Amino acid sequence: STSSELPKLEQSGLIRSDKWEFLFNNDVEKVPSGLDYYFINSSFTVASLRSRVPGAFAIGYISAGSSEKWRDDYDQLKKYNYKKYDGWDKEYWLNLSKWKEFIPVMYKRLENAKALGYNAVYYDNAAIWKHSGTLQDAVEYFTALAEYGHKIGLYQGLNGGYDLSNKVAHLYDFQIVENCNKYSECHFYKRMVELDKPVFNIVYEKKWCKPEPGHLVQLYTIELDKKLSDCNNK
């Protein structure tokens, strides 16, 4: 369950599917108002977002499964690099078996997110255990992250994760999935649906823009810089 200091997120049945948006690579002046949730990155600050949309619920990005050369803390993570991340330049999968050694770097990221005013973070590359370590390592790692994030007052979300999601769903506040219909993976996230937690479902091809039970489905460009359609009412 979430920290007693954090009120529970709205139940997924109460969140309109068009009331959230990814704002990666956007200018703050183009940010739409009237949404419930804003997924943002460092292209603009939380403060600038709230100057345009007071009270915005800001959700930040953390890659918990990889190191990225462009991050300020890369030098602290690079000794835990396991292998190159195919398709992404200057990024490496971390060695999950060493998670107890590098998790302090992730804790610092959470502390920074809290200090910057984020309401929540979500962890990308949660399927790290498919590349190094074990599923049990992943359960322990993502449990530790969620517990620390809640302790300091941040809502916690997972991006993907396959079998991991159902094992830690009780600890997380929301789920992000990408193309789960296309790859017949939506069943991996059934526990989040059963717990009535928001499942933000992103698709990148128009033919997959259709409702999925318990999911909030939207169509995006592959760069996540433009929402093309709300898919729940197709």
C-alpha positions as YAML, in Angstrom:
chain: A
units: angstrom
residues:
- id: 1
  name: SER
  ca: [0.00, 0.00, 0.00]
- id: 2
  name: THR
  ca: [1.03, 3.60, -0.38]
- id: 3
  name: SER
  ca: [2.53, 5.64, 2.41]
- id: 4
  name: SER
  ca: [0.05, 6.91, 4.99]
- id: 5
  name: GLU
  ca: [1.34, 10.40, 4.18]
- id: 6
  name: LEU
  ca: [0.06, 10.14, 0.60]
- id: 7
  name: PRO
  ca: [-3.64, 10.19, -0.19]
- id: 8
  name: LYS
  ca: [-4.60, 7.47, -2.63]
- id: 9
  name: LEU
  ca: [-4.65, 8.43, -6.30]
- id: 10
  name: GLU
  ca: [-8.08, 8.73, -7.85]
- id: 11
  name: GLN
  ca: [-9.49, 5.36, -8.78]
- id: 12
  name: SER
  ca: [-8.96, 4.53, -12.43]
- id: 13
  name: GLY
  ca: [-12.69, 4.51, -13.12]
- id: 14
  name: LEU
  ca: [-12.85, 8.19, -12.15]
- id: 15
  name: ILE
  ca: [-9.99, 9.39, -14.32]
- id: 16
  name: ARG
  ca: [-11.07, 10.50, -17.77]
- id: 17
  name: SER
  ca: [-8.87, 9.00, -20.45]
- id: 18
  name: ASP
  ca: [-8.19, 12.41, -22.02]
- id: 19
  name: LYS
  ca: [-7.03, 14.03, -18.76]
- id: 20
  name: TRP
  ca: [-3.38, 13.03, -18.95]
- id: 21
  name: GLU
  ca: [-0.60, 13.74, -21.40]
- id: 22
  name: PHE
  ca: [3.10, 13.17, -22.03]
- id: 23
  name: LEU
  ca: [4.87, 16.46, -22.64]
- id: 24
  name: PHE
  ca: [8.33, 15.30, -23.62]
- id: 25
  name: ASN
  ca: [10.14, 17.70, -25.97]
- id: 26
  name: ASN
  ca: [7.40, 20.32, -25.72]
- id: 27
  name: ASP
  ca: [7.62, 24.03, -24.97]
- id: 28
  name: VAL
  ca: [5.93, 24.99, -21.71]
- id: 29
  name: GLU
  ca: [3.85, 27.62, -23.52]
- id: 30
  name: LYS
  ca: [2.21, 24.82, -25.51]
- id: 31
  name: VAL
  ca: [1.24, 22.80, -22.43]
- id: 32
  name: PRO
  ca: [-2.53, 22.22, -22.33]
- id: 33
  name: SER
  ca: [-4.39, 23.17, -19.18]
- id: 34
  name: GLY
  ca: [-7.17, 21.24, -17.53]
- id: 35
  name: LEU
  ca: [-5.42, 17.87, -17.32]
- id: 36
  name: ASP
  ca: [-5.15, 15.68, -14.21]
- id: 37
  name: TYR
  ca: [-1.67, 14.31, -14.88]
- id: 38
  name: TYR
  ca: [1.37, 15.72, -16.70]
- id: 39
  name: PHE
  ca: [4.27, 13.43, -17.58]
- id: 40
  name: ILE
  ca: [7.26, 15.70, -18.09]
- id: 41
  name: ASN
  ca: [11.03, 15.61, -18.46]
- id: 42
  name: SER
  ca: [13.79, 18.15, -18.07]
- id: 43
  name: SER
  ca: [12.81, 20.13, -21.16]
- id: 44
  name: PHE
  ca: [11.16, 22.47, -18.69]
- id: 45
  name: THR
  ca: [10.91, 22.64, -14.92]
- id: 46
  name: VAL
  ca: [8.06, 21.80, -12.63]
- id: 47
  name: ALA
  ca: [7.98, 25.45, -11.60]
- id: 48
  name: SER
  ca: [7.49, 26.60, -15.19]
- id: 49
  name: LEU
  ca: [4.78, 23.99, -15.68]
- id: 50
  name: ARG
  ca: [2.92, 25.24, -12.62]
- id: 51
  name: SER
  ca: [3.34, 28.85, -13.70]
- id: 52
  name: ARG
  ca: [1.13, 27.91, -16.64]
- id: 53
  name: VAL
  ca: [-1.04, 25.29, -14.93]
- id: 54
  name: PRO
  ca: [-1.28, 25.98, -11.18]
- id: 55
  name: GLY
  ca: [-1.72, 22.79, -9.21]
- id: 56
  name: ALA
  ca: [-0.47, 20.57, -12.04]
- id: 57
  name: PHE
  ca: [0.27, 17.00, -10.99]
- id: 58
  name: ALA
  ca: [3.80, 16.53, -12.33]
- id: 59
  name: ILE
  ca: [5.22, 13.07, -13.00]
- id: 60
  name: GLY
  ca: [8.93, 12.70, -13.75]
- id: 61
  name: TYR
  ca: [10.95, 10.06, -15.55]
- id: 62
  name: ILE
  ca: [13.64, 7.83, -14.04]
- id: 63
  name: SER
  ca: [15.40, 5.04, -15.89]
- id: 64
  name: ALA
  ca: [15.87, 2.56, -13.07]
- id: 65
  name: GLY
  ca: [17.25, -0.13, -15.35]
- id: 66
  name: SER
  ca: [19.90, 1.69, -17.34]
- id: 67
  name: SER
  ca: [22.70, 4.23, -17.18]
- id: 68
  name: GLU
  ca: [22.65, 7.14, -19.62]
- id: 69
  name: LYS
  ca: [25.78, 9.06, -20.50]
- id: 70
  name: TRP
  ca: [23.96, 12.40, -20.61]
- id: 71
  name: ARG
  ca: [22.87, 12.19, -16.94]
- id: 72
  name: ASP
  ca: [24.80, 14.08, -14.28]
- id: 73
  name: ASP
  ca: [25.20, 10.91, -12.23]
- id: 74
  name: TYR
  ca: [26.49, 8.70, -15.04]
- id: 75
  name: ASP
  ca: [29.99, 8.49, -13.53]
- id: 76
  name: GLN
  ca: [28.48, 6.92, -10.41]
- id: 77
  name: LEU
  ca: [26.65, 4.27, -12.43]
- id: 78
  name: LYS
  ca: [29.00, 3.37, -15.25]
- id: 79
  name: LYS
  ca: [30.90, 0.72, -13.27]
- id: 80
  name: TYR
  ca: [27.61, -1.18, -13.05]
- id: 81
  name: ASN
  ca: [27.05, -1.22, -16.82]
- id: 82
  name: TYR
  ca: [26.17, -4.73, -17.98]
- id: 83
  name: LYS
  ca: [25.75, -4.38, -21.75]
- id: 84
  name: LYS
  ca: [24.89, -1.89, -24.47]
- id: 85
  name: TYR
  ca: [21.26, -0.92, -24.79]
- id: 86
  name: ASP
  ca: [20.34, -1.87, -28.36]
- id: 87
  name: GLY
  ca: [18.90, 0.98, -30.37]
- id: 88
  name: TRP
  ca: [19.86, 3.73, -27.94]
- id: 89
  name: ASP
  ca: [23.19, 5.47, -28.23]
- id: 90
  name: LYS
  ca: [25.11, 6.19, -25.03]
- id: 91
  name: GLU
  ca: [22.88, 3.99, -22.85]
- id: 92
  name: TYR
  ca: [23.62, 0.70, -21.07]
- id: 93
  name: TRP
  ca: [21.64, -1.87, -19.14]
- id: 94
  name: LEU
  ca: [22.72, -1.94, -15.51]
- id: 95
  name: ASN
  ca: [23.83, -5.12, -13.78]
- id: 96
  name: LEU
  ca: [20.76, -5.86, -11.66]
- id: 97
  name: SER
  ca: [22.66, -8.32, -9.47]
- id: 98
  name: LYS
  ca: [24.50, -5.24, -8.10]
- id: 99
  name: TRP
  ca: [21.34, -3.25, -7.32]
- id: 100
  name: LYS
  ca: [22.15, -2.87, -3.62]
- id: 101
  name: GLU
  ca: [25.32, -1.06, -4.62]
- id: 102
  name: PHE
  ca: [23.79, 1.41, -7.08]
- id: 103
  name: ILE
  ca: [20.41, 2.02, -5.48]
- id: 104
  name: PRO
  ca: [21.76, 5.01, -3.48]
- id: 105
  name: VAL
  ca: [22.11, 6.80, -6.84]
- id: 106
  name: MET
  ca: [18.43, 6.17, -7.50]
- id: 107
  name: TYR
  ca: [17.51, 7.34, -4.01]
- id: 108
  name: LYS
  ca: [19.32, 10.59, -4.74]
- id: 109
  name: ARG
  ca: [17.31, 10.96, -7.95]
- id: 110
  name: LEU
  ca: [14.13, 10.57, -5.93]
- id: 111
  name: GLU
  ca: [15.28, 13.16, -3.42]
- id: 112
  name: ASN
  ca: [16.08, 15.56, -6.27]
- id: 113
  name: ALA
  ca: [12.65, 14.97, -7.83]
- id: 114
  name: LYS
  ca: [10.98, 15.75, -4.51]
- id: 115
  name: ALA
  ca: [13.06, 18.90, -4.07]
- id: 116
  name: LEU
  ca: [12.13, 20.07, -7.58]
- id: 117
  name: GLY
  ca: [8.45, 19.77, -6.76]
- id: 118
  name: TYR
  ca: [7.40, 16.61, -8.59]
- id: 119
  name: ASN
  ca: [4.35, 14.79, -7.27]
- id: 120
  name: ALA
  ca: [5.38, 11.41, -8.67]
- id: 121
  name: VAL
  ca: [8.00, 9.53, -10.66]
- id: 122
  name: TYR
  ca: [7.81, 6.49, -12.87]
- id: 123
  name: TYR
  ca: [10.53, 3.94, -13.48]
- id: 124
  name: ASP
  ca: [11.42, 3.04, -17.03]
- id: 125
  name: ASN
  ca: [13.25, -0.12, -18.13]
- id: 126
  name: ALA
  ca: [11.64, -2.12, -15.34]
- id: 127
  name: ALA
  ca: [12.26, -5.28, -17.38]
- id: 128
  name: ILE
  ca: [15.97, -5.05, -16.54]
- id: 129
  name: TRP
  ca: [15.83, -8.59, -15.13]
- id: 130
  name: LYS
  ca: [15.44, -9.92, -18.67]
- id: 131
  name: HIS
  ca: [19.02, -8.74, -19.30]
- id: 132
  name: SER
  ca: [20.82, -9.29, -15.99]
- id: 133
  name: GLY
  ca: [20.07, -10.59, -12.53]
- id: 134
  name: THR
  ca: [16.85, -12.41, -11.74]
- id: 135
  name: LEU
  ca: [13.15, -11.66, -11.39]
- id: 136
  name: GLN
  ca: [13.58, -11.94, -7.62]
- id: 137
  name: ASP
  ca: [16.34, -9.30, -7.79]
- id: 138
  name: ALA
  ca: [13.90, -7.07, -9.65]
- id: 139
  name: VAL
  ca: [11.15, -7.61, -7.07]
- id: 140
  name: GLU
  ca: [13.53, -6.64, -4.26]
- id: 141
  name: TYR
  ca: [14.94, -3.65, -6.16]
- id: 142
  name: PHE
  ca: [11.62, -2.16, -7.22]
- id: 143
  name: THR
  ca: [10.16, -2.83, -3.78]
- id: 144
  name: ALA
  ca: [12.99, -0.84, -2.22]
- id: 145
  name: LEU
  ca: [12.49, 2.00, -4.70]
- id: 146
  name: ALA
  ca: [8.74, 2.20, -4.08]
- id: 147
  name: GLU
  ca: [9.15, 2.12, -0.32]
- id: 148
  name: TYR
  ca: [11.74, 4.89, -0.33]
- id: 149
  name: GLY
  ca: [9.78, 6.99, -2.81]
- id: 150
  name: HIS
  ca: [6.65, 6.76, -0.68]
- id: 151
  name: LYS
  ca: [8.64, 7.54, 2.44]
- id: 152
  name: ILE
  ca: [9.72, 10.90, 1.02]
- id: 153
  name: GLY
  ca: [6.26, 11.67, -0.37]
- id: 154
  name: LEU
  ca: [6.35, 10.74, -4.05]
- id: 155
  name: TYR
  ca: [3.75, 8.62, -5.84]
- id: 156
  name: GLN
  ca: [5.33, 5.67, -7.60]
- id: 157
  name: GLY
  ca: [4.75, 4.27, -11.08]
- id: 158
  name: LEU
  ca: [6.16, 1.49, -13.26]
- id: 159
  name: ASN
  ca: [6.69, 1.55, -17.01]
- id: 160
  name: GLY
  ca: [6.27, -1.99, -18.28]
- id: 161
  name: GLY
  ca: [7.92, -4.71, -16.26]
- id: 162
  name: TYR
  ca: [6.12, -7.81, -17.53]
- id: 163
  name: ASP
  ca: [5.83, -10.41, -14.74]
- id: 164
  name: LEU
  ca: [7.33, -7.95, -12.27]
- id: 165
  name: SER
  ca: [4.26, -5.73, -12.36]
- id: 166
  name: ASN
  ca: [1.88, -8.30, -10.92]
- id: 167
  name: LYS
  ca: [4.34, -9.05, -8.11]
- id: 168
  name: VAL
  ca: [4.73, -5.44, -6.95]
- id: 169
  name: ALA
  ca: [1.40, -3.92, -8.01]
- id: 170
  name: HIS
  ca: [0.31, -3.53, -4.37]
- id: 171
  name: LEU
  ca: [3.28, -1.21, -3.78]
- id: 172
  name: TYR
  ca: [2.79, 1.04, -6.81]
- id: 173
  name: ASP
  ca: [0.26, 3.77, -7.52]
- id: 174
  name: PHE
  ca: [0.02, 3.56, -11.30]
- id: 175
  name: GLN
  ca: [1.28, 1.67, -14.33]
- id: 176
  name: ILE
  ca: [2.46, 2.79, -17.76]
- id: 177
  name: VAL
  ca: [2.38, 0.31, -20.63]
- id: 178
  name: GLU
  ca: [3.43, 0.67, -24.26]
- id: 179
  name: ASN
  ca: [1.95, -1.29, -27.16]
- id: 180
  name: CYS
  ca: [0.73, -4.11, -24.91]
- id: 181
  name: ASN
  ca: [-2.07, -5.02, -27.34]
- id: 182
  name: LYS
  ca: [0.32, -5.16, -30.27]
- id: 183
  name: TYR
  ca: [2.59, -7.60, -28.47]
- id: 184
  name: SER
  ca: [-0.16, -9.50, -26.58]
- id: 185
  name: GLU
  ca: [1.24, -8.33, -23.24]
- id: 186
  name: CYS
  ca: [-1.73, -6.61, -21.59]
- id: 187
  name: HIS
  ca: [-2.37, -9.61, -19.34]
- id: 188
  name: PHE
  ca: [0.93, -8.91, -17.57]
- id: 189
  name: TYR
  ca: [-0.69, -5.88, -15.95]
- id: 190
  name: LYS
  ca: [-3.97, -7.43, -14.82]
- id: 191
  name: ARG
  ca: [-3.14, -7.01, -11.12]
- id: 192
  name: MET
  ca: [-2.96, -3.23, -11.50]
- id: 193
  name: VAL
  ca: [-6.40, -3.34, -13.12]
- id: 194
  name: GLU
  ca: [-7.77, -5.59, -10.38]
- id: 195
  name: LEU
  ca: [-6.49, -3.14, -7.77]
- id: 196
  name: ASP
  ca: [-8.26, -0.34, -9.66]
- id: 197
  name: LYS
  ca: [-5.06, 1.62, -10.15]
- id: 198
  name: PRO
  ca: [-4.54, 3.87, -13.20]
- id: 199
  name: VAL
  ca: [-2.99, 2.09, -16.18]
- id: 200
  name: PHE
  ca: [-1.77, 4.65, -18.70]
- id: 201
  name: ASN
  ca: [-1.60, 2.77, -22.00]
- id: 202
  name: ILE
  ca: [0.41, 4.32, -24.85]
- id: 203
  name: VAL
  ca: [0.12, 3.14, -28.45]
- id: 204
  name: TYR
  ca: [2.06, 4.38, -31.46]
- id: 205
  name: GLU
  ca: [0.02, 2.99, -34.36]
- id: 206
  name: LYS
  ca: [-3.52, 3.98, -35.24]
- id: 207
  name: LYS
  ca: [-4.72, 0.39, -35.63]
- id: 208
  name: TRP
  ca: [-4.03, -0.24, -31.92]
- id: 209
  name: CYS
  ca: [-5.92, 2.88, -30.86]
- id: 210
  name: LYS
  ca: [-8.87, 1.08, -29.27]
- id: 211
  name: PRO
  ca: [-10.22, 0.44, -25.77]
- id: 212
  name: GLU
  ca: [-8.57, -2.03, -23.42]
- id: 213
  name: PRO
  ca: [-10.50, -2.95, -20.23]
- id: 214
  name: GLY
  ca: [-9.13, -1.11, -17.21]
- id: 215
  name: HIS
  ca: [-6.65, 0.90, -19.28]
- id: 216
  name: LEU
  ca: [-6.55, 4.57, -20.28]
- id: 217
  name: VAL
  ca: [-5.42, 4.38, -23.90]
- id: 218
  name: GLN
  ca: [-3.90, 7.20, -25.97]
- id: 219
  name: LEU
  ca: [-2.19, 7.35, -29.37]
- id: 220
  name: TYR
  ca: [1.15, 9.19, -29.55]
- id: 221
  name: THR
  ca: [3.97, 9.94, -31.92]
- id: 222
  name: ILE
  ca: [6.94, 7.65, -31.27]
- id: 223
  name: GLU
  ca: [8.89, 10.55, -29.72]
- id: 224
  name: LEU
  ca: [6.09, 11.12, -27.17]
- id: 225
  name: ASP
  ca: [6.02, 14.77, -28.19]
- id: 226
  name: LYS
  ca: [2.44, 14.84, -29.51]
- id: 227
  name: LYS
  ca: [-0.77, 13.18, -28.45]
- id: 228
  name: LEU
  ca: [-2.75, 12.18, -31.53]
- id: 229
  name: SER
  ca: [-5.93, 10.69, -30.13]
- id: 230
  name: ASP
  ca: [-7.83, 9.43, -27.11]
- id: 231
  name: CYS
  ca: [-8.59, 5.76, -27.84]
- id: 232
  name: ASN
  ca: [-11.02, 4.77, -25.09]
- id: 233
  name: ASN
  ca: [-14.13, 5.74, -26.98]
- id: 234
  name: LYS
  ca: [-13.24, 4.37, -30.41]
...
